[in-house]
Amino acid sequence: MAGFLARRLLNYVVLVAVAASLAYLLAAGALDPRSNYADRTPKPPPAVVDAQLTALNLNDKTPLLQRYATWASGVLHGDFGKTVTGSPVNEDLKRRMGVTFRLVILGLLFGSLLGVLLGAYAAVRQYGWFDRLSTGLSFVVLAVPVVVLANMLILAGTWANDNVFGRQVLLVSGEYSDGLQTGFWGHVLDRLQHLVLPTISLSVGLIAVFSRYQRNMMLDVLGADFVRTARAKGLSRRKALTRHALRTALIPVATYFAFTFGSLLTGATFTEKIFGWHGLGEQLINSIFTNDVNTVAAISFLAAVAVLCAALASDLVHAALDPRVRA
């Protein structure tokens, strides 16, 4: 098993290096940091603009491969360079990483766990009312874009605060309330209130996807010989389904887990922007508009590393479920 994981990790490291390099080359080739100086009054002399861009490793007159070599050398030492304003990229990303990954990991855990449970139960109750209801709701959710879903949740949360709770329980903007003086547990509760709606926004789509996928995988193994053999040996139906059928059906779902993490990061970009969370997604959009090549490349690198970690976790779950991998 150790050899298997080592080989997978080596492959992932190579893929991250390739993905990060392509992201930088695309950003450096497509974005135009020089245009940020065009609308300034008075307009700075070209020599001053060239000197400033060269200091930031953003000068388009410098060969692209040379700029890439400078950027890659800094990344190897943990330095992602400077933004278009001259501030270090690292300082801003340290805070934003915690914001994004806290939101994404919670959405992934709730979405995958609830999706697997609902899908497995729908398969066991095939063509029953729960199966039909979950199928219909899943298709409705999958047809609704994340942007629309997030705004619907804001409207629903505002309505619930006014008509159900009678006070502000579901907070719809920001990560926390400024100037709150309620002690440690008050701050924890405040952050949880801000987390509810964004987490639901990310989780609902995953629940729909995982439930459909898990249902199909579960149906494939319900009539398998090993399940009938377990029942013939005296195992109860519930134990046969949980110990044998569900465990086998989880193997392809564990593989799918890593791929959903990348799509969840994309969904988090819109969720952060709508709910006013100052994370990596919001900064990625802002950096594209300001032609901030180094920040765009740094966020792409962090996203690639996050997907690598998710893929490695998927491999660990796969190895835990399938004894053939451990052998």
Secondary structure, 3 states (H helix, E strand, C coil): CHHHHHHHHHHHHHHHHHHHHHHHHHHHHHCCHHHHHCCCCCCCCHHHHHHHHHHCCCCCCCCHHHHHHHHHHHHHCCCCCECCCCCEHHHHHHHHHHHHHHHHHHHHHHHHHHHHHHHHHHHHCCCCHHHHHHHHHHHHHHHCCHHHHHHHHHHHHHHHHHHHHCCCCCCCCCCCCCCCCCHHHHHHHHHHHHHHHHHHHHHHHHHHHHHHHHHHHHHHHHCCHHHHHHHHCCCCHHHHHHHHHHHHHHHHHHHHHHHHHHHHHHHHHHHHHHHCCCCHHHHHHHHHHCCCHHHHHHHHHHHHHHHHHHHHHHHHHHHHHCHHHHC
